[in-house]
Amino acid sequence: MRRACVVELVVDEETEKRLRQLCDLYSKLWNEVNYVRLRMWLEKRFIDFEKTYKEFYERYKPLIGSATAQTIIRKNDETWRSFFRLLELKREGRLPPFVTKVNPPGFGKRNGSRTLWTAIRKDKYEMSGDRIILKCLGTIGWIEARYKGLIHLRGERGELRIRYDADRKKWYANITFSKVSEKVVRGEWRRMPQQPKGNLAAGVDVGINNSMAIYVENGLTMLINGRPLKSISYYWRKRIAEYQSTLNKYGLETSRRLRRMYAKWRRQIKHYIDARVREAVEWLYDVGVSRVKVGYPKGIAQENGNFDNNNVWTYRYLLRRIAEVAEEYGIDVVYVDEAYTSSRCSWHGDGCGTRISRGLFKCTTMNRVFNADLVAARNILLTPVTPSPGRGRGNRPGLRPRAKPPKREECSPNLPALSRERRSSIHLPVLDHISFHESQMEYTIHIRALEKPNPTWELYFPPEAPSTPEKYLILRDLEGDLALGARDLGRHAYQAILLMNLDRIPLQLLRAFQRPPNLPKPIKS
C-alpha cells in the first residue's frame, strides 16, 4: 500500500536560498534534457535516451549530485516513454473518443519563470525529530529544514518531493511511503491494511445530491449527503465571479488572490469528500462488507458536462478516494457500468417501474416507491463484472418521468433484503457443456446451477448472432421459472458473446463463467 503525507517546511533566509538554488537547477535540467529530446522528435530523428542521459548527467552531477541528476533524467525518460505509448494507442484507435490530441512532455515553467520543485532519492535524505536533512547535493552541499505538520504514516519511506507554492509563498515536502504498516486515524495508530469482519458484498451509486448511496446484500442501506458540495461550489463561484469582474475593470485576467480563491475552493471540496468517504467505508467495515461494487459514470464529464458534473461532483476524485480508503480496511473495490441502474427495477427487470419526482423510483408491479439512488445501488450490486464500463448514463433529466409525488405512507424508506436463496442464485450459474449442431450450424450452450447435476438453462447462439445479437440470443429456462439468477446469467452471457470470436467460443465461455473443478471439457455433437 503506497501513501504520502504532506508537511510544510519552515525555512530561514539561508535555507530558502539553498532550496531555491537546488530547485532551480533541478527544473533547469528537466527543461534542457526535454528540449533536446523534443528537437530530435520534431526532426523525425531517433531519440537517443542513453546519449542524452550521459551528456546531461555529466554536466549536472557536480552541481546537484549524482543521485539527484539521475532521478530527474530518469523521470524524463518515463514521461517520453509514456508519450510514445499514447501515440501507439492513438494509431490503434484505443484512446477515448474525447482525447483528440496527444502532446509531448512539457517544460517546467509558469508565468515565464521556472517552477521550483525537486525529487530526492530515499537514501539521500534523513529525518531527525522535526527536521529533514538533504545530503549529497554537489556544490550545494547539504540542506537542513524544520517541518511543521504530522507524519501520520509508518512504514518504508520512499522518495521525497519538495515544491514551492508561489501563491501561498510556502515550501511543502511530500514524503512517500512505499509500504505502509500503520496510520493515524482519529488520533490513534492503526495497523494497515486491516482484515474485513465479514464476507458481505455491497453496491455503491455515486451522485450529486447523494454523494453515495449504499446497499448491502443483507438489506442495510446508507445515504451520504452531497448537497454541502453544492453549497461550497456555488458560494465560491459567486465570490470568484465578483472578484473577476473587478479585475476586468482594470484590464487584468488573473491575480495571486484569485488563484488562492480557486485553491481554497478545491481544498474544501476535497476535505468534505475525504471525511464522508471515510465515514462510509468505516460503516461498511463495521457491518462486515469485504467487497464493494461501485458504479462508474464513465465519460459523463465529456458527454454531459456542466457546472454540477465537472466542478461540484468531482466524481473522479470521489471514486479514487473510495478505492484508497477501502484498501486500508481490506475491502476490495470493483468498478462496474452504472448505465440505466436508477431507471430499471431491480426485482422485475426491464418493463417494470418508472422514475418519479424527487429522485424516487416506483415499482409498478409491487406498487411501492423507493429511493432511486438505492435502487441503483442494488442494481449495481447485482451487475456482473465486465472488463470495462460502457458509455452512457440512465440518470439524465430526459429519462426522469414527471409525476405527482406519492403520499408519505406509500414510500418505503429501505429496500428489502435479498433472501438467502436469491443471494446464492446470483453467483451459482456455471457452464455445463457446449453442443454444436452441424445440420443447423448452431451452437447451444448448456448452463446449470452449481448445486444441480443437470442443465438448468439453454442458450441458443446461431452463426448470424454477432451482427444482430439481440434478435438471435435466446435463453430458455428448462425448469420453467425465469428467476433473477437466470436473468443475470442472460446479461452475463450476452456481454461475453459480444466480445468473442466464433472460432474460439468454447475458450471464451470458459473464461466468462465460473467453472467447477471437475467440469468435463466442452463437447461437440
N, C-alpha and C positions, 0 to 999 in steps of 0.2 A: 504494500500500500504506500503510494507516494503522496506526500503532502508538503506544504511550505507555510512558513509563518513570516509575517512582515513586521519589522521593528523600525523605529525612527532613530537615525544617527544624530547624536548631539556632538557637534564638532566646534572646535575653536578656529581661529583665523589660520594658523599654520596647518592644521589638519585639513581644513577645507581647501587650502591652496594645493596640497598634495593630491587630494581626491580629484580636484578639477584637472590637474595635470595628467593623472592616470587615466581618467575617463575620456579626456580629450584625445590622448594618444590612442586609446582603445577604439574610439569612434573613427579617428583618422585612419587607422589600419584597416578597419572594415571598409571604409569608403574607397580607399586606394585599391585594395585587392578586388573589391567588387567592380570598380571601374575598369580595371584591366581585363577581367573576365567578361564584362559586358561588351567591351570593344571586340574581343575575339568572337563573341556570339553574333554581334551585328555584322561583322565582316565575313560571316559564314565560315569561320575557321574553327578548328578543333580546340576546345578549352582544355589546356594542359594544366590539370589541377596540381600535379606533382611539381612542375616547374615554377608555377606561381607561388606554391607553398614554400619552396626553398628560398625563392627570391625575397619574399616579404618576411619570412621567419628570420633570416639572417639580418635583415635590415632593422627589425624592431626588437630582436632578442636583447640587445644591450640596453634598450630604453625601458621596457616594461617587464622584462624577464622572459625566460624561455617558455614556462608553463602558460603564462597569460597570452603570449603571442600565439602559441599553439592552439589554445582554446578558441580564440576569435577566428582564426583561419579555418579551423575545422567546422565551426558553426556556419561559416560562409559556404563551405563545401556542402553541408547538409541542405542549406537553402537552395543552392543551384540544382542539386540532385532532385529535390522536391519539385522544382520548377520543370525539369525535364520530364518527370513522371506525369505532371499535369498536362504537358504538351502531348505526351503519348496517349493519355486518356481522352484528350480532345480529338486527336486523329481517329481514335476508335469510336467516337461518339458516346462515350460513357460518362461525360460530365453532366451535371444537372442542366436543364434547359435554360435556366436564368443566368448561368455562367457563360457569357459570350466572349470573354477576353481573358487570356492568361498573361500576366505581366512578369517580367524577370525580377529578381530581387532588387529592392530599392536601396536608397542611401540613408544613413543615419543623420538626417538634417530636419530642422524645424524652424520655420520663420527665418531662413537664411543662415542659421548657425547650427553647429553640430549638437546632436543630443548627447548628453552626458550620461553614460552608462558603462558598466563593465561586468565581467564574469570572472570569478576567482575559483580555480580548481580546489577540490575539497582538502587536498593536502597542503595548500598554500595559505591557509588561514587558521587561526586558533580563536577559541572563545574562553575567556577567563573572567569569571564573575560577571560584571555588567559591561565588559569590554570585548571588542572584536579586533584582532591583530592580523593585519595583512603583511605577508613577508615575501621575500624573493621577487621584488618588483624592479629589478635592474637598477638604473640610475636613481630612481625614486627611493629605493631602499625599502623601508617598511612604513606602515601607517597603523596607528592605534587610535580607535574612536570608541567613545562610550555610546551604548544604545539604550533606548527608552521603550519599554514595552515588555510583554510577557512571552516567553518562549514556552508555548503550550504543548509542545511535542517532545517526545523522547524516542530515540532510535538512531539509526545510522545516518549521519549528516552527509549531504551531497554538496552540490555546487552553491556558491554564494554569489548573488547578483546585487549590484549596487546601482541605484539610479538617482538622478536629481530631478525633482519636480519644480520646474521653473515657475509655475503659477503659485504654488504654496511656499516656494523658496525653502524647501526642506530636502534632506537626504534620507533615503529609505534603503533598507537592506532586506532582501528576500533570501531566507535561509531554507534550502530544500532538504527534505528527508526522504531518502530512497526506501527505507524500511522502518515504518512507524510501529513502535511497540506499545506506547502509552500516549494518552492525550488528556488534557484538562477539559472536563465537561462540567459546567456549573460549579466550579471551584474545587473539584476533586479529580484525582488521577484515575483513569480507567484504562484497562488493557484493550488494545485494538489488534485485530478485529474481534468482536465478541461472537459467541455461539448463539444461534436462534433458540428460543424457548419452545418452539413447536414446529409443525410441518404444514401450516396452512398456506393458502395462496390468496392473493388479493388483486383486485383491479383498480387502477387509478386513472381518472379522467381529469385532465388539466383544462382550465378555462380562465376566463377573466373575472366574472363576478364571484365564482367559486374557484379559487386557485387550484384546489384539489378536491375531487370527490372520490371517496374510497369505499369500496365494497369488499368485505372479506367473505370467503365462501361459507363461513358459519353464520352469516346473516348480520354481523356487526357493520355499521356504517359510520362515516365521519365526513364532515364538510369543513373545508378550510376557507375562511372568508378572504376574498381577493379585492373587495371594494376599497380598502385602505390604499392599495396601489393606485387606484384611480384618483383618490383624493390627493395623494402626493404628486402625481404626474400633472394633474390639471392645475394644482397650485403653482408648481414651478413653471409650467407653460405660460401662465398668466404673468408671473414675475419676470420671466425672461423676455416675453413679448414687450412688456412695458419698458424694460431697460434697453432693448434693441431699438425701439422707436426713439429713445433719447440719443443713442449712439448715431442713428441715421441722420439726425438733425445736424450733427457736426461732421458728417461725411465719413464716419467710421463704421467698419463692419464687425469688428471683434475687439475684445479687450481682455485683460487679465481677470477682471472681476466677472465678466461673462463666462469665461471658461471655468472659473471656480464655481459658479452657479450650476453649470451643467454637471460638474463633477460631484457636487453635493447632492444633486438630484439622483444621480446614479448610485451613490453610496446609500442613500435612504431606501431606494428600491431594493438593492441587494441585501441590506440589513433585514428588511421585513421578510424577504423570501427565505433567507438563511434561518431566521427564527421559526417561521411557520413550517418549513421543511423538517427541521429537527424535531419540532413538536409532533408532526405526523409520523415520522419514522420511529420515534420512541414509542408512540402508541401502537404502531404495528408490531414492534418488537415485544411489547408487553403482552399483546393478545396472542402471540405465538405464530406470527407470519414469518415464513422463510423464503418466499418467492413472490415477487410483485411484477405484474404486467402493467406497463404504462402506455397509454395511448399517445402516439406521436403524430402531431399535426404537421406532417412534412409539407413544406412549400407554401404554407399559408401566408407568410410574410410577402412572398413574391406574387402569389395569385390573388390574394385578397388583402393587400397591405393597407393599413390605415393607422391612425394615431394609437388606437387601443391595441392593435395587434403588434405593432412594431415598437412602441415606446412604453406602453403601460404593462403589457403582458410579459414581455421578455421571456418567452417560453423556452428558448434555448438554454438560458441560464438556469431556469427552473428545473428543466429535465436533467441538466448536468449536476445540479446540487442534490436532486433526489438520488441519483446513482452514487454520488460520492458519500453522502451521509448513510445510505443503506449499506454501503460496503463496510463502514465502521461497525455495523451491528450484524454483519454476516448474512445480510439479506440479498438474494440475487435479484437483479432488475433486468427485465426484458422489455424492449420497445416493440409494440405491435401497431398495426394500422388501426386508426381510430375513425375511419370514414364511416358515416351513417350510423354510428353506435348510439347516438342520442335520439335517433328518429326510427329505431327498429325495436319492436317488442322483444324482450329477452326471454319470454316464456313461449310465445306462439309464433315468433319469426316474422317474416315479411307478410304484409297484408293485414296485420293487426296493429291497432294503436295509431295515435296521432299526437303531434306536438300541439300544446295549447299555450295560453298566455302565461307569463310569469315563470318561464322556464320549467313547465310541468309537462309530463307525458301521461296520456290516458290510454290504458289498455281497454280496448273496446270489447274484448271477449269477457274479461272479468268485471268491466265497468268500474275500474278503480284508477285513481290518479296517483302518480309517483313523481318524485323529483327527477327531472330529465337527466341531470348530471349523474345521479346514482344509477339510473337505468343504463347510461353509457358506461359507467364503471363496471356494472355487472356484465354487459356485453363484451367489454374488453377482457374481463376475467375468463369468459368462455371462448374468446377468439383464439384459434390455433396460431402458433408462432410461425411466421413466414420469413423468408430470407431478408426482405426489405419492405418497408411500408409503402403502400401505394399512394398516389396523389389524390387530392380532393378531400372535401370535408362534407359532412352531412349536418353541420350545425350553422349553416348560413341563414341569414334572415329570410330568404325566399323559401326556405324549407320549413318554416315555422307557421303552421296554420293558426289563424286567429280565431278565438272562441271566447265565450263568456267564462270568467274564472269560476271554478267549481266551488261549491259550498264547503265550509270548513270540515263538516263531518264526512265528506266524501273523500278527503285526502288521506293517504296512507303515508305517515312520516318515514317509515323504514321499509325496505324491501324484505320479503320473506326469505328465510334461509334456504339454501339448497338442501334437499333431503339427502340422506346418505346414499340412496340408490342413484339419484340423479348426479351427485358428485362423482360417483365411481364410473358412471357411463360416459363421462366426458373423456376419460383417458384410456378406456379399455379397447376400442376398435383396433384390430391388427389384421395384417394381410394373411389370408389362409393359402390361396394359390391363385394362379393366373391361367386361364384357358384361352387357346387361340383356335377359332373355327375357320379352317381353310376355305370351306364352301362359301361362307358368308364374309370372309375376310374381316372378322370381327373379334376383338378382344373382350373377354368377360373377366372382370376382377372379382374374386370371391373374398369377402371380408367377414370376419366373425368377431364376436366378443371374446375377450381373453379367457373368461371362465367357462365358455361353451365349446363343445367339441365340433359342432357343425357350423357351416357358414350361416351368418345372420343376414347379410346384405349381398346383393349382386350389383355391380356397376358395369354397365354396358358402354363400350368405347369403340365405335366403328372407326375405320381409317379416315373418314371425312371430318372427324370431330375437330382437329386442330384449327380448321378455317372458321367453323361456326360451332364452338363447343357448347353454347347454350342450347342448341337445337338437338344435339345428339347425346349429351351426357344424361344417362338415365340411371337413377338409383332405385332399386327395388328392395323392399323390405320383405324378407321371406317369412317373418313372423307376423306380418300384417299390422304392426304398430309402429308408426313413424315417430320414434321418441326423439328427445333432444340430442342424445348421443348420435343417432343416425343422421340427424340434420347437420350437426357439426362435422361429422365424418364426410358428408357430401361436399361441404365447403372445402375441407382439407384436401380431398381427392381432386376437386375441381382446380384448386390452385396448383397442385402438384402436376396435373396433366397439362396445364398451360405451359409449363416450363420444360416438359420432357420431349425427347426425340422418339419417334415411333420405333426406331431400331433398338432403343435401349429402354423400352417400357418396363421390363421386369426389374432392372437395376434401379431405375428411378423410383419405382414404387417401394422397393425395399428400403430406400432412404427416406421415403415420405411417411411411412407408418412404423409404429413400434412393432418389433418382431419378437416373438417368444424365442427362448434359447434353443428349443428343439424343433423349430418350424422346418419342414422339408423345403427343398428348393422349388422354384416355380416350374410347372409342367406345361406342356403343350398337348392338346388333344385334337 
